[in-house]
């Protein structure tokens, strides 16, 4: 009986957190999973991160809440911390709420004036830009990215605040998904 109740609870949680799937994303999602498997990445960990990102974006009523797959795809493709891109949007635009009209630029990329076709294109472009123009050139931490990305001396601290919030949410999700796990 206890297992049945637990299964029902987990199913209900999953259904509440499930994001709408659009036909155009289906091939992209399977490609991400195939890439994850080929890199020996823990798919459970990626799914936990995906749920954590979705929950936090929904908590903030973010217009980016339907873009979780784009964030995950960029983090896998460009080998980024999965919380870096959404955390930058938290700082730069309150998770996409305050952007230049129709710019789809929640990152403040190019002073916020660079226009993207849609949120997904913006996420992909900034993920690629961070990998190629920052990380590959030695700026491998948030602290090293900060002085190049923004003039504010508190930028890295504030991005790390949001990254920590995502990590706490991931811990909550992991606990919900594995309530019997005991950590000593």
N, C-alpha and C positions, 0 to 999 in steps of 0.2 A: 504494500500500500504506500509506504514511504517513497519508494522508487517511482511509483506512478505519479504521486503528487509532485515530486521533484521534476519529473519529465514534463508534466503539464506546466509547471512554473517556468522552466527553461524555454519551452516552446512558446509560451505567452510572451516572455521577455524578448525572444528572438523576433516574434511577429511584430511587437511594438517597435523594435529598433530597425526592422528591415526597411531599407530604402527602396523607393520605386525603381524598378529596372526598366530602362528604355532599350528598345531593340538595337539602337546604335551602339550601346555599351556592351552588349552581350559578347561579341567577338573580342573586344578589348579586355574584358574581365577574364575570359579563358586564357588569353595570351599572357596576362599577368600571372595567373596561377601556373601556367606552363613554365614561365621564366623563373618563378619562385622555386619550383621543383628542380629545375636544372641547376640552380645556384645552391641547392641544398639549404634553402631558407626554410625556417620553421613556419609552415602555413598557419598553424594554430596561433602563433604569435602575431602574424600579420592580420589574421581575422580579429584577434583581440584588439589590436591597434585600430583596425577599421571601425569596430563597434565603439571604442573609446572616442575616436574622432567624431563619429556620428552623434553620439550622446552629448558631447560637449558643444558641438555646433548647434544642435537642437536646443540645448539649454540656453544658449545666447541668442536664440531666434535668428540665426545667421542665414542669409540668402545663399551661403555656400553649403548648406546642409545636404543638398542633393549632389554635391561634388566630391564626396568621400572617395569614390573610385578614382577620380582624377588625382587626388592627393596621394593615394596608395600607389597608383601607377607611376607617378613622378618619383616617389621615394624609392620604389623598386628599380625603375629604369636608371635613375641617376645616382643610386646608392646613397641616399640621404637619410638622415634621421626622419622617420615618418611624422614626427611632430614639429619639425623645423618650419615647413611651409605654412601649415595652419597657424602656428604660433606667430609667425611674422604677420599674417593677416589679422590676428587678434590685436597686435600692437598698432599696426599701420592703419587699419580701417574698422576696428571693432568687428572683426570677422566679416568684412565685406559690406557692412551697413553704411559706411561713410566713404564713398568713392566719388571721383569725378563722374558725372552722369554718363551712363552707357559706356564707361571705359572698361568694365570688367577687370579692373586692376586693383585688387584688394591689398596689394603688396607695397604700394607707394613706389613701384618700379618706375624709374625715370622721373622721379618727382611726382609720381601719380598721374602724369599726363600721357603716358604711353597707353594707347587704346588696344584692347584685345577683342577678338571676334566674339568670345564667350568666356565664361569662367574657366572652363577646361583648358582653353588655349593659353590663358594667362598663367594658370598653374603649371602647365607643361613648359612654357617659355621661361618662367622664373626658375623652375627646378633645373632646367638645362643650363640657364645662365649662372646659377649658383655653383653647379658642378664645374662648368668649363672656365668661368671667369673668377671664381673665388677659391673653391676647394682644390681644384687641380693646380692652382698657382700658390698653394701654401696656406690659404686661410681655411683651415680645417676645423676650427671651433667657432662657436657663436662669438666668442670674445675677439677672435681674429677677423671674422666677417664684419663685425660691427663698425669699425672705423672706415671701412671701405663703403659699406652699405648706407650708413646714416651719419649725420653730423652729431647727433645727440650722444653724450658720453654715457647715458643710462640705457641706450638701446639694447645692449646685450643682456643686461639685468632684467629688463622688462620682457624680452623674448624668452629668456630662461624661466621667468615666472609662468608664462603660458605653457611652456614645455613641461614644467613640473605639474601643472594642472592636468595636462593630458596624461602624464605618467600616473598620477593619482587615480584618474578615471580608469586607466588600463588595469591598475591593481584591483579596483572595485569590480570591473568586468571579469577579471580572472578569478576572483573570489566567487562571483555569482556562477560562473561556468564550472568551477571546481570547488564546491562547498566542503568537500571531504578532505581537501588537501590541507595538510598541517605543516607549517614551516617552523623549524626549531632554530 
